[in-house]
Amino acid sequence: MDKEIGILLKMQSLYEQMSNAEKKVVSFIISNPDKVIHLSVTGLAESSGVSDATVVRTCRKIGMSGYQNLKVTLAQSLVSPIKSIHNEIDESDSASTLTNKVFDSTIHTLNYTRDVLDFRAIEQAAELISTASRVIVFGVGNSHSVVLDLQHKLLRLGINAVCFTDSHMQVVVAASAGRGDTVVGISHSGSSIDVVEAVRTCKENGAKVIGISSFGHSPLSKLADVNLVTASKETEFRISAISSRIAQIVIIDCLYTLIAIGDRERSLANFLKIEEGMEKKKY
């Protein structure tokens, strides 16, 4: 049986055993399965008129391990294996056609992100990073490379930056975070449990929070003092969320440049020290 149809039939069969709030979630999913795969847990909660916890509870009641498991199950039939890598790629595409489509999609994502990006938020984020006693960066999975890129760039500016992609280390570091620290949570969906919970702990301890995630409401965006968003028309199930990751790195480049210009003296002094050190690494 088609996975999507199977899960929808299961929802219908369990409908009468659910609470009124859970019924709202199921009704929305059954009526809008194609929309659900693009919504964060918070987005579905708002669309259904319930809490995030109710969405998660409903997913488990119908046999899913969580909300992401539900979205993947729906998407497997709604999005073909090829389209899960890239929206408009066709099996018959030549190498040149495929390459052009990948470039076009990335360019579209960058333009789309620029259209929705709040430039004032970029300024606020740069200020929070520049004035922080320590910058802590969290991310897991596909965000790993973006997290490392941000730490690298901040260190080049002479900013005390540390990054953690291990969930256990995130718990340890979050417990010691506090006033004076700025935390950057990076998550394409904005719904990564490890990142969100680490950020939540830091915020409760008095740290300022910057969120870098995709456009729309999410658990991470609700916690952040400043939100920097990416936007694209890709499905959330494209492998590695390629275009969105590139957009996140461009946002980081914007922050890097703004901070460097804002404190030229410190930046230039640190650049010179780094270049002197790097000379020893070259033949």
N, C-alpha and C positions, 0 to 999 in steps of 0.2 A: 504493500500500500504506500502511496505517496506520503512522505514524511510530514509534509505540511498538512495534507488532508487528515492524516492520522491524528495529529496533535489537536487539530480543530475539532474533530469528532470526539476526542477524549474530553476536551473542554465542555462540549455540549452535554456529554453523558454525566459529567460531574457537576454540572451547573446548579442543580437543585440542592446539592449538598454544601454549597458555598454560602458564605455570609453575604449580606447585601453589598458590602464594599468590594468583595472579591468578584461578585457578579458584574460589577461595573467594569472591572479590568478585563474579564473574559469577554464581555459584550463588545468592548472596543477592539480587542484583538481579533475576534471573529469577523467583525465588520471591516477592519483595516489591517490585514496581515502585511500588506506591502508597505504601509506607513510605519508599522511597529519596528521593522528592521533598521529604520533610520533614527529612531527615538532612543534617548538615554532613559535610564530607569526613572529619572525625575520627569522627563518629557512624557512618558506613558502615564505616570502618576497624575500629572497635571491634566492631561487629556482625558483621563478617566474620572478625575475629581476625587482621588484618594491619596494616601500617603505613599512614600517610597517603600516603606516597610510592608504595606499591603500588597504592592506589586510583587515583591520578593516572596512573600508568603503564598501568593496565588501561584507563582511559578512552581514552587515546591509542591503545592497541593496537586498539580497536574503532572507531577513526576519529573520536573526539570530540576537540575542541580542549582539553578539560579537564573537570573534574567538573561545573561549572555547566552546560556545554553538554549533558552527559548528562542532568542533572535537567530542563532545559528541554525537551529532546526527549521525555522520558517524560511530563512534565506537560502538554504540548500536547494529548495525546489524553486524559489522565486528568482534566484540568480544562478546562472549556469557556471560550471567550473571555470570556463575561460573568462567570463565576465567578472568572476570573483577576483581575478587578477587585474582586469582592466575593463571598464564599462563597455567600450565600443569595439573591443578587439574581436575579430572573427577568425575562426580556424583557417580560413582560406587566405588570410592576409599575408602579403609578402613581407620580407624583412624591412623594406623601406616603408611600406604602409604602416606596419606595426610600430616602427620607430617614430614616425611622424605623429601617430596617435598618442603615444606615450608623452612626447614632447608637448603636443597640443593640450593634453589633459593637465600636465604640470603647469603650463603657462596659464591655463584657465584658472587653476586653483590659486595661483599667486595673484592674479588679477581679482578674483572673487574675494580672496582674503583681504587684499588692500581695500576693497570696497566696504567691507564690514568692520574693518579694524578701527578701533577708537584711538586716535592719535594722542589724545589726552591720557589715555591709559598707558601708552608707551612712556610718556613723560613721567607719570606717577610711578611706574615700575622701575624706571631708571633711577629715580630719586630714592626709592626704598632700597634698592641694591647699593647705591653709592654711599648711603649713610648708615648702612648696616654694620654692626661689629662682626657679623659672620653671615654668609649666605649659604643656606642649606638647600640642595637640589635633590628632589625625589623623582623617581620614574622607574618603571619596570618594563620588561618585554621589549616591544618595538621602540619604546622611548629611550632605550639604553643609550643609543648613539647620540641622541639629542641632549640628554643629560650630561654626557661627557663633553660635548661640544660647548655647552654653556659654562661648565666648570673651567675648561681650558681657556676660554676667552676672558672670563673674569679674573683668572690668575694672571693672565698677561697684562691686565690692567692694574695689577697690584691689589686686588680685592681678595680678602680672605674667603675662599669658596671651597666647599666640600660637597661631594655628591655620593648618593647611595642608591644602588639598584637592587640590593638584597633586602628582602622584606623583614628579616630579623634585625639587621643593622638599622633599618629605618625605625623600628620600634625603639631600639636603644637610643638612637640619636634624638628622636622626637621627645623622649622623656627628659632629656637635658636641655632642650631648646627653651628659649624664653625671651623676655623683653630685650630688644637690641638686635635680635636675629631676624632675618628676612628669609622666608621659606618659599621656594619655587616648586610647585607641583606640576609635573608634565604628564599628561595623559590624553591621548587622542580622543577617547570617548568621554573622559571626565568622570568615569565610573569605576576605575580600577580601585578595588577595595583596599589594597595595601597602601597605595598612594594617598587615597582619600583619608584613611584612618590615621596615617602618619601626620598628614597635614592638620587634621582635626586636633590631634594631641598638641602639636606645636602652637596652634591658634589658642587653645585653651590655656596654654602656658604663657601667653602674652606675645608670641611672635607675629609679625606681619606676614601675610600670605599673598603670593602672586600665583595665579593659575594660568597655565597654557594648555588649551584644549580646543576641541572643535566647537563651532558656533552652536549656541542653544543652551538651555538650562541643563545642568548636571549636578551631581553631588559636589564635585570639585568647584564649580562656578559659584555654588551657594556659599561655600566656605571662604572663597578668595576675597581679599580686600581690593585687588585689582585683577581683572580678567583680560587676557590677551588671547584672541581667538583666531582659528583658521577656519576656512570654509571651502567646501568643494561639493561637487555633485557625485562623488564616488560613493560606492556602497561602503558600509563600515567593514565589510568582509573581504575587501581587496587585500591580498597578502601584503603585510607590513604597512598598510595605509601609506603607500609610497609618496604620493603627492602631498598629503597632509604633513608628513614628516619633513619634507623639503620646505614647506611653508613655515613650519615651526622653527627650522634653522634660520630662515630668512628673518623671522621676527627676532631671533636671538642676535643676528647680525645688526639689526636696527638698534637694539638695546646696547650692544657693544660700542657701536659708533657714537651714539648719543652720550653714553657715559664717558667715552674717551675725549670727546669734544668738551664736555662739561668740566672736566678736570684735566686740562692739557698737561699741566706741570707733572702731576703724579704719573699720568699715562706715559709721557715721553721718557721720564726717568726710568720707569719700569721696562719700557721697550728696549732702552739702551742696555740695561743690565741683562735682559734676556738674550739680546743679540750677541753680547759678549760671551755669554755662556754657551750659546749655540755654535759659536765659531769653533769650539773644541770638538764639536760633533761632526765637523766637515773635514774632508781631505783637502 
